């Protein structure tokens, strides 16, 4: 049996202050999550990047 995680890499507003995390910060967090998943022995880590407003161009 394989165990894994799926994560949407969204940058939605914080529920407490309304601020939106930068894409760079969110991607840093995802790298930390992937590293931890590897350290604890998960077989898969699927992440889906959700970009709002076409990268805010």
DSSP file (Angstrom, degrees, kcal/mol; ACC not computed):
  #  RESIDUE AA STRUCTURE BP1 BP2  ACC     N-H-->O    O-->H-N    N-H-->O    O-->H-N    TCO  KAPPA ALPHA  PHI   PSI    X-CA   Y-CA   Z-CA
    1    1 A X              0   0    0      0, 0.0     2,-0.4     0, 0.0     0, 0.0   0.000 360.0 360.0 360.0 138.0    0.0    0.0    0.0
    2    2 A X        -     0   0    0     40,-0.0     2,-0.4    41,-0.0    40,-0.1  -0.883 360.0-159.8-108.2 141.7    1.2    3.5   -0.8
    3    3 A X        +     0   0    0     -2,-0.4    40,-2.1    38,-0.2    41,-1.2  -0.966  21.4 156.3-120.9 136.2    0.3    6.5    1.2
    4    4 A X  E     -a   44   0A   0     -2,-0.4     2,-0.4    39,-0.2    41,-0.2  -0.878  31.3-123.4-148.5 180.0    0.6   10.1   -0.1
    5    5 A X  E     -a   45   0A   0     39,-1.4    41,-3.0    -2,-0.3     2,-0.4  -0.962   9.6-154.7-129.8 144.3   -0.6   13.7    0.2
    6    6 A X  E     -a   46   0A   0     -2,-0.4     2,-0.4    39,-0.2    41,-0.2  -0.982  17.4-175.5-116.3 135.5   -2.2   16.0   -2.3
    7    7 A X  E     -a   47   0A   0     39,-2.5    41,-2.8    -2,-0.4     2,-0.6  -0.995  21.4-144.4-134.4 131.2   -1.8   19.8   -1.7
    8    8 A X  E     -a   48   0A   0     -2,-0.4     2,-1.6    39,-0.2    41,-0.2  -0.833  16.9-144.5 -88.4 126.7   -3.3   22.7   -3.5
    9    9 A X  E     +a   49   0A   0     39,-3.5    41,-0.9    -2,-0.6     2,-0.2  -0.496  41.5 157.9 -93.0  67.5   -0.7   25.5   -3.6
   10   10 A X        -     0   0    0     -2,-1.6     2,-0.1    39,-0.1    41,-0.1  -0.509  40.1-150.3 -91.6 160.1   -3.2   28.3   -3.3
   11   11 A X        +     0   0    0     39,-0.3     2,-0.1    -2,-0.2     3,-0.1  -0.550  35.0 162.1-125.1  64.7   -2.5   31.8   -2.0
   12   12 A X        -     0   0    0     -2,-0.1     9,-0.6     1,-0.1     3,-0.1  -0.441  47.8 -82.5 -83.9 159.7   -5.9   32.7   -0.6
   13   13 A X  B     -B   20   0B   0      7,-0.2     7,-0.2    -2,-0.1     6,-0.1  -0.304  48.5-104.5 -62.4 142.3   -6.4   35.5    1.9
   14   14 A X     >  -     0   0    0      5,-2.7     4,-2.0     1,-0.1    -1,-0.1  -0.453  23.8-134.8 -63.7 135.7   -5.7   34.8    5.6
   15   15 A X  T  4 S+     0   0    0      1,-0.2    -1,-0.1     2,-0.2    -2,-0.1   0.699 100.2  46.7 -70.1 -17.3   -8.9   34.4    7.5
   16   16 A X  T  4 S+     0   0    0      3,-0.1    -1,-0.2     1,-0.0    -3,-0.0   0.854 131.4   9.4 -92.9 -38.9   -7.7   36.6   10.3
   17   17 A X  T  4 S-     0   0    0      2,-0.2    -2,-0.2     0, 0.0     3,-0.1   0.483  88.4-123.5-124.4  -4.6   -6.2   39.6    8.6
   18   18 A X     <  +     0   0    0     -4,-2.0     2,-0.1     1,-0.3    -3,-0.1   0.424  61.1 141.8  78.6  -3.0   -7.1   39.3    4.9
   19   19 A X        -     0   0    0     -6,-0.1    -5,-2.7     1,-0.0     2,-0.5  -0.463  46.2-135.9 -75.0 145.6   -3.5   39.5    3.7
   20   20 A X  B     -B   13   0B   0     -7,-0.2    -7,-0.2    -2,-0.1    -8,-0.1  -0.889  18.3-125.1-104.0 127.8   -2.5   37.2    0.8
   21   21 A X        -     0   0    0     -9,-0.6     2,-0.0    -2,-0.5    -1,-0.0  -0.389  31.4-107.2 -67.4 145.3    0.8   35.3    1.1
   22   22 A X     >  -     0   0    0      1,-0.1     4,-2.3    -2,-0.1     5,-0.2  -0.337  21.8-119.0 -69.8 156.4    3.2   35.9   -1.8
   23   23 A X  H  > S+     0   0    0      1,-0.2     4,-2.6     2,-0.2     5,-0.2   0.890 114.8  55.4 -62.0 -38.9    3.7   33.1   -4.3
   24   24 A X  H  > S+     0   0    0      1,-0.2     4,-1.9     2,-0.2    -1,-0.2   0.923 109.2  45.7 -61.5 -44.7    7.4   32.9   -3.3
   25   25 A X  H  > S+     0   0    0      2,-0.2     4,-2.1     1,-0.2    -1,-0.2   0.914 112.7  50.6 -64.7 -42.8    6.5   32.4    0.4
   26   26 A X  H  X S+     0   0    0     -4,-2.3     4,-2.1     1,-0.2    -2,-0.2   0.896 109.9  49.8 -64.0 -39.3    3.9   29.8   -0.4
   27   27 A X  H  X S+     0   0    0     -4,-2.6     4,-2.2     2,-0.2    -1,-0.2   0.868 107.7  54.2 -67.7 -34.9    6.3   27.8   -2.6
   28   28 A X  H  X S+     0   0    0     -4,-1.9     4,-1.9    -5,-0.2    -2,-0.2   0.920 109.0  49.1 -61.3 -42.3    8.9   27.9    0.2
   29   29 A X  H  X S+     0   0    0     -4,-2.1     4,-2.4     1,-0.2    -2,-0.2   0.894 108.5  52.9 -63.0 -39.9    6.3   26.4    2.5
   30   30 A X  H  X S+     0   0    0     -4,-2.1     4,-2.7     1,-0.2    -1,-0.2   0.907 106.6  52.3 -63.6 -41.0    5.5   23.7   -0.1
   31   31 A X  H  X S+     0   0    0     -4,-2.2     4,-2.4     1,-0.2    -1,-0.2   0.908 110.1  49.3 -61.2 -40.7    9.2   22.7   -0.4
   32   32 A X  H  X S+     0   0    0     -4,-1.9     4,-2.4     2,-0.2    -2,-0.2   0.906 111.2  49.5 -63.0 -41.4    9.3   22.4    3.4
   33   33 A X  H  X S+     0   0    0     -4,-2.4     4,-2.5     2,-0.2    -2,-0.2   0.904 111.3  48.6 -63.8 -42.2    6.1   20.2    3.3
   34   34 A X  H  X S+     0   0    0     -4,-2.7     4,-2.2     2,-0.2    -2,-0.2   0.908 110.9  50.9 -64.9 -42.3    7.6   18.0    0.6
   35   35 A X  H  X S+     0   0    0     -4,-2.4     4,-2.3    -5,-0.2    -2,-0.2   0.926 112.0  46.8 -61.0 -45.6   10.8   17.6    2.6
   36   36 A X  H  X S+     0   0    0     -4,-2.4     4,-2.2     2,-0.2    -2,-0.2   0.909 109.6  53.6 -63.4 -42.1    8.9   16.6    5.7
   37   37 A X  H  <>S+     0   0    0     -4,-2.5     5,-2.5     1,-0.2     4,-0.4   0.896 110.9  47.1 -59.5 -40.1    6.8   14.2    3.7
   38   38 A X  H ><5S+     0   0    0     -4,-2.2     3,-0.9     3,-0.2    -1,-0.2   0.906 109.8  53.5 -67.0 -41.6   10.0   12.6    2.4
   39   39 A X  H 3<5S+     0   0    0     -4,-2.3    -2,-0.2     1,-0.3    -1,-0.2   0.855 109.5  47.3 -63.3 -36.1   11.5   12.4    5.9
   40   40 A X  T 3<5S-     0   0    0     -4,-2.2    -1,-0.3    -5,-0.1    -2,-0.2   0.488 120.4-108.2 -87.7  -1.4    8.5   10.6    7.4
   41   41 A X  T < 5 +     0   0    0     -3,-0.9    -3,-0.2    -4,-0.4   -38,-0.2   0.690  54.4 166.1  91.3  19.6    8.4    8.1    4.5
   42   42 A X      < -     0   0    0     -5,-2.5    -1,-0.2    -6,-0.2   -38,-0.2  -0.437  31.5-144.2 -66.4 143.9    5.4    9.1    2.5
   43   43 A X  S    S+     0   0    0    -40,-2.1     2,-0.3     1,-0.2   -39,-0.2   0.807  76.6  22.5 -79.7 -30.9    5.4    7.4   -0.9
   44   44 A X  E     -a    4   0A   0    -41,-1.2   -39,-1.4    -7,-0.1     2,-0.3  -0.983  49.6-175.0-140.2 147.1    3.8   10.3   -2.9
   45   45 A X  E     -a    5   0A   0     -2,-0.3     2,-0.5   -41,-0.2   -39,-0.2  -0.856  14.8-174.8-140.4 105.6    3.4   14.1   -2.6
   46   46 A X  E     -a    6   0A   0    -41,-3.0   -39,-2.5    -2,-0.3     2,-0.4  -0.876   2.9-174.0-102.6 126.9    1.3   15.6   -5.3
   47   47 A X  E     -a    7   0A   0     -2,-0.5     2,-0.5   -41,-0.2   -39,-0.2  -0.969  10.8-159.4-123.7 142.0    0.9   19.3   -5.4
   48   48 A X  E     -a    8   0A   0    -41,-2.8   -39,-3.5    -2,-0.4     2,-0.5  -0.971  15.8-139.8-119.4 120.3   -1.3   21.3   -7.7
   49   49 A X  E     -a    9   0A   0     -2,-0.5     2,-0.6   -41,-0.2   -39,-0.1  -0.703  13.9-165.1 -85.9 124.2   -0.4   25.0   -8.2
   50   50 A X        -     0   0    0    -41,-0.9     2,-0.6    -2,-0.5   -39,-0.3  -0.935   4.5-168.0-110.2 110.9   -3.4   27.2   -8.3
   51   51 A X    >   -     0   0    0     -2,-0.6     3,-0.6   -41,-0.1     2,-0.3  -0.881   8.8-150.7-102.6 120.8   -2.6   30.7   -9.7
   52   52 A X  T >> S+     0   0    0     -2,-0.6     4,-0.8     1,-0.2     3,-0.6  -0.671  74.1   5.2 -91.8 147.1   -5.2   33.3   -9.2
   53   53 A X  H >> S-     0   0    0     -2,-0.3     3,-0.9     1,-0.2     4,-0.8   0.829 124.9 -68.7  53.0  39.6   -5.6   36.2  -11.6
   54   54 A X  H X4 S-     0   0    0     -3,-0.6     3,-0.9     1,-0.3    -1,-0.2   0.915 100.9 -45.1  48.7  54.4   -3.0   34.8  -14.0
   55   55 A X  H <4 S-     0   0    0     -3,-0.6    -1,-0.3     1,-0.2    -2,-0.2   0.712  95.1 -81.1  64.8  22.5   -0.1   35.5  -11.7
   56   56 A X  H <<        0   0    0     -3,-0.9    -1,-0.2    -4,-0.8    -2,-0.2   0.886 360.0 360.0  52.8  44.8   -1.5   38.9  -10.9
   57   57 A X    <<        0   0    0     -3,-0.9    -1,-0.1    -4,-0.8    -2,-0.1   0.477 360.0 360.0 -73.4 360.0    0.1   40.4  -14.1
